Amino acid sequence: MRYVSTRGDAPVLGFGDVLLEGLAADGGLYVPRELPAISASDMRDFAGLEYHEVATRVLAPFVAPSLSVDDLAPLAEDSYSTFAHPDVVPLSALAGGEQLVELFWGPTLSFKDVALQLLGRLFEHELARRGSFMTVVGATSGDTGSAAIEACRGRAGIELVMLHPAGRVTEIQRRQMTTVDSPNIHNVAIDGTFDDCQDLVKALFADRPFRERMRLGAVNSINWARVAAQTVYYVTTAVRLGAPERAVSFCVPTGNFGNVLAGDVARRMGLPIDRLVVATNHNDILARTHRTGEMAISEVRPSTSPAMDIQVSSNFERLLFELGGRHGHALAADMARFRTEDSLSLAPEVLAGLRAGFDASSATEDEVSATIAALNEADHRLIDPHTAVALTVARRDAPAGGWATPIAVMSTAHPAKFGEAVREATGRQPELPPALAALASREEHLTALPNDLATLRDFVTGAASQ
Ligand SMILES: *Cc1c(COP(=O)(O)O)cnc(C)c1O
């Protein structure tokens, strides 16, 4: 398997390089030159397999020849043994007829664990094979930080520096990061906003000599390995709901377009997916783009689903590349224009392709709260606000007479992670699972730093030399 950049100017690479590089040298995102196929007989086989076995079968062509099936299988088995449910990603039926796809049984209780548990092990494996090391630097507004820390803690060859905006993540989110006591994990609280944290990380990566000396690496959702790992639960869900005989539709709460892009990849590989429904909160650039054909940035407004408080959905570039006929240079010019003008008109054939494969709309904060309350009434169960964004859209936008296929709604976080919004909607406080309850009494490890690049550079240098 070879990978090409969406902007057409970076070297064509194999999986191991794509894994460690993250972003392509031309600023684009890596995608496979050709996708492997999933056949009907594969799907029939998968029905009898465990999650980690399906993961190995689905992912083997993506990682070859860097990793063999025999290399991959134990990494997948180990990754998904950290999940607290025997099905890893279980389904549950709602009274309204939808299926909830429960993506929150990993160690940090958000869907980020599904990809990052595997990514941490893939990093460690590839670094050992090369006798190399890397310094992962990231910025988080909440969920990614803890999932990356859990994925990388104690792993040979990796130092992880994770920035969060001081005082601007929830106490649970902070404690999930800072109570991890591992010499290769370095939490930094920046005196600034999440955007300040992201700007600092970008500035570190832009410093080429520093980047190369430190072997800087990224865990953000533009890493192809994360997208690939996320295709697996589309496969296991579709198979459980009747594939290959019967098609399935998915409604996905979206910020960076990483989760739903994995659904599109699975569909291109042959999985019978009918509709992919993109659900956003009031930060609705994707829904507006789908409606108007104009991708236009506006202000980010905070919401109760903060993991989706995003205006630039980085993985959307991969879909634009596919829909535009895989013309890297043309897309590079479009993305340059988007950066300077904060707006881009989609070509008619791109917009037509988007509408042919996807629906998209947004949910207001009032709708999210009402959906959480309604589910508490009807099903006696609590869902988190990100899941509620998707369930709102799946219910409100169902075609007259209902969805033509079973509709699976991605449930991306445990309700206890966003307990305040859930309590405000229902009057019920979600119970903390034991893993979270124990955090309150553990010691925190973090370094407070000013919003200053030179200071951060010194800190990263110190962390990397341990
Ligand atoms: C990250 C995240 C999302 C958004 O996922 P994308 O891949 O960025 O679209 C949704 N819900 C939760 C809980 C998340 O942590």
The ligand as a Gaussian input file, in Angstrom:
#p B3LYP/6-31G(d) Opt

LIG

0 1
 C      -13.564000      14.220000      18.920000
 C      -14.989000      14.030000      19.264000
 C      -16.015000      14.206000      18.303000
 C      -15.758000      14.695000      16.890000
 O      -15.068000      13.769000      16.127000
 P      -14.414000      14.169000      14.729000
 O      -13.678000      12.989000      14.283000
 O      -13.531000      15.338000      15.031000
 O      -15.504000      14.531000      13.822000
 C      -17.318000      13.955000      18.682000
 N      -17.611000      13.580000      19.957000
 C      -16.665000      13.427000      20.899000
 C      -17.074000      13.052000      22.265000
 C      -15.320000      13.627000      20.589000
 O      -14.387000      13.483000      21.541000

